[in-house]
Amino acid sequence: MIDIEKYLLSVEKPVQYMGNEVNSIHKKDFKVNMCLFFPDIYEVGMSNLGIRILYDILNKVDGFSLERGFSPLEDMEAVMRENNIPMFSLESRTPLKEFDVVGFSLSYEMSYTNVLNALDLAGIPLKAEDRGEEYPLIMAGGTCTVNPIPMKRFVDYFVIGDGEDVMAEIARIFIANTDKTKPEKLELIKDVNGVYIPTIHRDKKIKKAVVQNLDNTEFYANQIVPFVKIVHDRVSVEIQRGCTRGCRFCQAGYTYRPVRERTLEKNLALISKSLKATGYNEVSLSSLSSSDYSEIGDLITNLEKKHGKNNLNIGLPSLRMNPFSVEVAEKIQSGKKTGFTFAPEAGTQRMRDIINKGVTEEDILETAISAVKAGWTNLKFYFMIGLPFETDEDLKGIKNSCLVEMKE
Ligand code: SF4
């Protein structure tokens, strides 16, 4: 175990390097261990739903231990470099180099350099070809792996698509084959759904792994409760996966196809279990478009009935742009109505049609009017600029559409 205690008081937010949070898992008895590393700081990484799901599910695999790792802030990195402290995991503060597998979650391309920095801090050669048997297998998963090419020199195997079933299957294969070399292990997992191994598959097209039925996946109710405020500091439950829309710019919309809903009963059970296991009084009903969940009304009504309207804050991170979303938001809003956020994405109908946004001028107006009538006085609009085929008219349209909406 790496001793970092003596340095902690000299760095910002030391608690992010300490581990031992409520519901963290410290396995002593295992055959294979892995550090799941989120290449960003703790507050961001701990808010990632994929990390929460995999942490719980993979630690339920007998003989497998999954620990977490996050990028240090600059001050901590300086301390680590100055004192030759290698990048370590949170649970047992084991150097990354000593794990059987180090897995990186690639959620956005901007984090790629953090992956390389983490490997460097860990004393692990960056390129796969330079890593012998003394180093761990390096794995990568997450939405960005739909295009593994930019990272293929650094990664031994990718898991493309939904990770929970595939990674549990790979964990079991590794447990049954601890005596094998790294190339032999890669050979054993090469036909697992969604696995891409650059040295074996080369240009072969790989079909992403898809969890067919969210109801059949293991529950991940025991979410970790951090000691420090994180970006999404609440229970997060994925009520459905995928999005029915096909906005052309949206990586997640394409990556998470098809839409799969968890049943109302299972969602209620998972949320109740998670609230009990964590002590949170706030839950985020996560998905790419939560108001499209076919039983969203019943889900909210049942949650409020069970937990009491004033005892539970319900968050809906993403709402479709229509008056029904305003109704849903009104249902869960307790107290002051601060701001309502819409995402028309582009300022003219021409541009919205090009990006396949599926939102008309009328939709925007109706939604804005419903929100104002329901008591929201601050409306926030998200627009993107720099889209392909964009003209000056489309940019002026951003200002104009806001003005029209405000006049109304
Ligand atoms: S509605 Fe949102 S999540 Fe769905 S495809 Fe469009 S941008 Fe993506």
Boltz pocket constraint, residues with backbone or C-beta under 6 A from the ligand:
constraints:
  - pocket:
      binder: B
      contacts: [[A, 243], [A, 244], [A, 245], [A, 246], [A, 247], [A, 250], [A, 252], [A, 253], [A, 254], [A, 288], [A, 289]]
      max_distance: 6.0
